[in-house]
Amino acid sequence: MPARLEPDPLAALDPSARRAAPRVRIAVGAAVVLFIVAVAIAAMLSFASSGGGEQGSIVPLDAGSAMGETGAGGDVEVSSEPLLVHVLGAVAEPGLVELGAGARVVDAVAAAGGFTADADPAAVNLARPVVDGEQLVVLAIGQAPPAGSTGGAVPGAAAPAGDGLVHLNTADIAELDTLPRIGPALAQRIVDWREANGPFTSADQLLEVAGIGDAVFSGLAELVAP
């Protein structure tokens, strides 16, 4: 008995449908290929935009730059030169102390162990900046400044020499007030100037004090000295 042939399932379709089936399969295959190509291109673009897969490195901040020292970018250099000050008088540990740049009298006194019990803190301007090489004398209560020192008032100044002149580095407000055309206000400005800038090195520096012009200075030039 001859074998029974199974009916062809495509025989039931319209002839035009049978012809279209291969084209549909080709179109689906092409769409899959295009999708795969698009995914590959997107992956390549993502890889390129990330710098080829290189990992960024973390560079630590240079310690010197963090402290403001001069670097390649032209940072402002902060001086680290120490200041040497000779502290004498009513302090716990008199002697030579080393201070950082910008130090003040209060730092010098602290470095010398602080005031003793008989020290006269009111005789010292603790807020005044110190200068390298100065001698700072802290007076005891009732003690007069020794010759050649300022009792901690102004660095590097000498005691009045008995020459009849008003010495700008040692005179107080009352003594400065005795000068012609110098009242209490200008006297205070002279004291403020020397505390902010250090001792006078020339009487001409009075012209740098606010309120003292050429006319006022001309009446003082022969009466004052550093």
WOLINWO-V655139 format. One record per backbone hydrogen bond with DSSP energy under -0.5 kcal/mol. CO is the residue of the C=O (numbers start at 1). NH is the residue of the N-H. Records with the same first field share a line. If there is no record, write none. Layout:
CO=NH / NH
This chain:
8=11
9=12
10=13
14=17 / 18
15=19
16=20
17=21
20=24
21=25
22=26
23=27
24=28
25=29
26=30
27=31
28=32
29=33
30=34
31=35
32=36
33=37
34=38
35=39
36=40
37=41
38=42
39=43
40=44
41=45
42=46
43=47
44=48
45=49
46=50
47=52
48=51
51=54
57=59
58=60
62=66
63=67
64=69
65=68
71=74
77=79
83=85 / 99
84=133
85=87 / 97
86=88 / 136
87=95
88=138
89=91
90=116
91=94
95=87
97=85 / 99
99=83
100=103
103=130
104=107 / 108
105=109
106=110
107=111
108=112
109=114
110=113
112=93
114=92
116=119
118=141
119=121
120=123
121=124
124=126
125=128
126=106
128=105
131=134
134=86 / 136
135=137
136=88 / 138
137=139
138=90
139=120
140=143
146=149
150=153
152=125
154=157
165=167
166=168 / 225
167=170 / 171
172=176
173=177
175=178
176=179
179=182
181=183
183=187
184=188
185=189
186=190
187=191
188=192
189=193
190=194
191=195
192=196
193=197
194=198
195=129
202=205
203=206
204=207
205=208
206=209
209=212
211=213
213=217
214=218
215=219
216=219
217=220 / 221
220=223 / 224
223=166
225=168
